[in-house]
Amino acid sequence: MPLNQSPTFLSFALNACNDASPSGVTDVVTGQPIYIGDLDLGVYFDLTEAEANSLSYTTNGTLHSGRYRRILVDSGATAAYVKTGTIGLLASAAKGVNVITSYDQGTAGLRPVVFLNVITPGNYGFVQELGDATVLGKTSGVTNVSPAIGDIINSIATGVAEDLATPGSIIATTIGMALTAPNHTSTTSFRVLLENVPVVQG
């Protein structure tokens, strides 16, 4: 699908979609998907800060400027790891760039994206793939005892974000740089500048 630079079709919150059809709309009688040209699997678009804020369901958090994509959560994903702020990965090359799985079912570093809300495996929703994203920190806090803005952030284990004790070079599991300081003592969300530019846009 092409880059949609004017997503005027959006009249709902991006981080509250858990849909049974690619467009989010089904026939009330048959239950079959109704297809909408501008909203289908693979549609992606860039939003300004104001646009992203306005398309947020704030119970699930406030979205920020960046690139968002309509995806299918692979039916084999671990449901408990598909939730607000966790990292998702490409399910497989065969399924394409628009089918995302939970971190534990993917290959570390293979096209990481951020889940915006709970999406049932087999359903459709949106993820963030570039820009200012909110991620869920490691259980009981990140390892680095002095986490700071600008630290290299990696994805680990169940798709949570980690700030290592000794910041190193960018590696396969790196998702970006901290825009707000992670928490060392408790599981909290923090903002990261996603820097893993997708190679394939299809």
C-alpha positions as CSV (number, residue, x, y, z in Angstrom):
1,M,0.0,0.0,0.0
2,P,1.2,3.5,-0.7
3,L,2.1,6.2,1.8
4,N,-1.2,8.1,2.6
5,Q,0.0,11.6,3.4
6,S,-3.6,12.9,4.1
7,P,-5.4,10.3,6.3
8,T,-8.7,12.2,6.2
9,F,-10.5,8.9,6.6
10,L,-9.5,8.7,10.2
11,S,-12.3,9.6,12.6
12,F,-11.3,7.2,15.4
13,A,-8.5,6.6,17.9
14,L,-5.5,4.8,16.4
15,N,-4.7,3.2,19.8
16,A,-8.1,1.7,20.4
17,C,-8.5,-0.5,17.2
18,N,-8.9,-4.3,17.6
19,D,-10.8,-5.1,14.4
20,A,-12.0,-8.3,12.8
21,S,-11.7,-6.8,9.3
22,P,-8.9,-4.8,7.5
23,S,-11.1,-1.7,7.4
24,G,-12.6,-2.1,10.8
25,V,-16.0,-2.3,9.3
26,T,-18.1,-5.4,8.8
27,D,-21.5,-6.1,7.3
28,V,-24.1,-6.1,10.1
29,V,-26.0,-9.0,8.6
30,T,-23.3,-11.3,7.2
31,G,-20.4,-10.3,9.4
32,Q,-18.2,-10.2,6.3
33,P,-15.6,-7.4,5.9
34,I,-16.5,-4.2,4.1
35,Y,-13.5,-2.9,2.3
36,I,-12.6,0.8,2.3
37,G,-10.0,2.0,-0.3
38,D,-8.1,4.3,2.0
39,L,-8.1,2.0,5.0
40,D,-6.7,-1.5,4.4
41,L,-3.9,-3.7,5.5
42,G,-0.6,-1.9,4.9
43,V,-1.8,1.7,4.8
44,Y,0.7,3.9,6.5
45,F,1.0,7.6,7.1
46,D,3.0,10.3,9.0
47,L,1.3,12.4,11.6
48,T,2.3,15.6,13.2
49,E,2.3,15.9,17.0
50,A,-1.1,17.7,16.9
51,E,-2.6,15.1,14.6
52,A,-1.3,12.1,16.6
53,N,-2.6,13.7,19.9
54,S,-6.0,14.2,18.4
55,L,-6.2,10.6,17.2
56,S,-5.4,9.2,20.7
57,Y,-7.6,7.3,23.1
58,T,-6.0,8.7,26.1
59,T,-7.0,5.8,28.4
60,N,-4.4,3.9,26.4
61,G,-2.0,6.8,26.3
62,T,-1.2,9.9,24.1
63,L,0.3,9.3,20.7
64,H,3.1,11.5,19.3
65,S,4.4,12.5,15.9
66,G,5.6,9.6,13.7
67,R,4.7,7.0,11.2
68,Y,1.7,4.6,11.8
69,R,0.7,1.5,9.9
70,R,-2.4,-0.7,9.6
71,I,-1.3,-4.3,10.4
72,L,-2.6,-7.7,11.1
73,V,-1.5,-9.4,14.3
74,D,-0.5,-12.9,13.4
75,S,-2.8,-15.6,14.7
76,G,0.2,-17.3,16.3
77,A,1.2,-14.3,18.4
78,T,1.2,-14.6,22.2
79,A,-1.8,-12.5,23.3
80,A,-0.3,-11.4,26.6
81,Y,2.6,-9.7,24.9
82,V,0.4,-7.7,22.4
83,K,-0.4,-4.6,24.5
84,T,0.2,-0.9,24.9
85,G,3.9,-0.1,24.6
86,T,5.3,-3.5,23.8
87,I,7.5,-4.3,20.8
88,G,6.2,-6.4,17.9
89,L,8.2,-8.0,15.2
90,L,7.7,-9.2,11.6
91,A,6.0,-12.6,11.7
92,S,7.9,-13.9,8.7
93,A,9.2,-12.8,5.4
94,A,6.6,-15.0,3.7
95,K,3.7,-13.2,5.4
96,G,5.1,-9.8,4.5
97,V,5.8,-6.5,6.4
98,N,2.2,-6.0,7.4
99,V,1.8,-9.1,9.5
100,I,3.2,-8.5,13.0
101,T,3.7,-11.0,15.8
102,S,4.6,-10.8,19.5
103,Y,8.2,-10.4,20.4
104,D,8.6,-14.0,21.6
105,Q,7.4,-15.4,18.3
106,G,9.5,-13.2,16.0
107,T,13.2,-12.8,15.3
108,A,14.9,-10.2,17.5
109,G,15.6,-7.0,15.5
110,L,13.5,-8.0,12.5
111,R,11.5,-4.8,11.8
112,P,10.5,-3.8,15.3
113,V,7.3,-1.8,15.8
114,V,5.4,-0.5,18.9
115,F,1.9,-1.9,19.7
116,L,-0.5,0.9,20.6
117,N,-3.1,-1.1,22.5
118,V,-4.2,-4.7,23.1
119,I,-5.0,-6.4,19.7
120,T,-6.3,-10.0,19.7
121,P,-4.1,-12.3,17.5
122,G,-5.8,-12.6,14.2
123,N,-7.3,-9.1,14.3
124,Y,-6.2,-5.8,12.8
125,G,-5.0,-2.6,14.3
126,F,-2.3,0.1,14.1
127,V,1.4,0.1,15.2
128,Q,4.0,2.8,15.2
129,E,7.1,2.2,13.2
130,L,8.9,5.6,13.3
131,G,9.0,8.7,15.3
132,D,8.3,9.6,19.0
133,A,6.8,6.4,20.5
134,T,5.9,5.4,24.0
135,V,7.3,2.0,25.1
136,L,6.8,-0.1,28.2
137,G,9.9,-0.5,30.3
138,K,11.4,-3.7,31.7
139,T,9.7,-5.3,34.7
140,S,11.0,-3.8,38.0
141,G,12.8,-1.1,36.0
142,V,15.6,-0.8,33.5
143,T,19.1,-2.1,34.5
144,N,20.9,1.2,34.1
145,V,20.9,2.8,37.6
146,S,21.3,6.3,36.0
147,P,19.0,6.2,33.0
148,A,19.1,9.3,30.9
149,I,17.7,11.0,27.8
150,G,19.7,9.8,24.8
151,D,20.5,6.3,26.1
152,I,20.3,3.5,23.6
153,I,17.2,1.5,24.2
154,N,16.9,-2.2,23.3
155,S,13.9,-4.6,23.2
156,I,14.1,-7.8,25.3
157,A,12.2,-10.9,26.4
158,T,8.5,-10.2,26.2
159,G,8.8,-7.1,24.1
160,V,9.6,-4.6,26.8
161,A,12.2,-2.0,26.6
162,E,15.6,-2.1,28.3
163,D,18.3,0.5,29.1
164,L,21.4,-1.5,29.7
165,A,23.8,-0.9,32.6
166,T,26.7,-0.1,30.2
167,P,25.4,1.7,27.1
168,G,27.0,0.2,24.1
169,S,26.8,0.5,20.3
170,I,23.6,0.0,18.3
171,I,22.8,-3.7,17.9
172,A,20.1,-5.9,16.3
173,T,17.7,-5.4,19.2
174,T,18.1,-1.6,19.4
175,I,14.8,0.2,18.8
176,G,16.1,3.8,19.3
177,M,17.1,6.5,21.8
178,A,15.4,7.6,25.0
179,L,13.5,10.8,24.6
180,T,12.5,10.7,28.3
181,A,14.5,9.0,31.0
182,P,13.4,5.4,31.7
183,N,12.7,4.3,35.3
184,H,15.3,2.2,37.2
185,T,13.0,1.1,40.0
186,S,9.6,0.3,38.5
187,T,7.8,-0.7,35.3
188,T,6.8,2.5,33.6
189,S,6.4,3.8,30.1
190,F,8.8,6.2,28.5
191,R,9.3,7.8,25.2
192,V,11.8,6.6,22.5
193,L,12.8,8.0,19.2
194,L,12.3,5.0,16.9
195,E,15.3,4.9,14.5
196,N,14.9,1.5,12.8
197,V,13.8,2.8,9.4
198,P,11.8,0.1,7.5
199,V,13.6,-1.1,4.5
200,V,10.5,-2.3,2.7
201,Q,7.5,0.0,2.5
202,G,5.0,-2.3,0.8
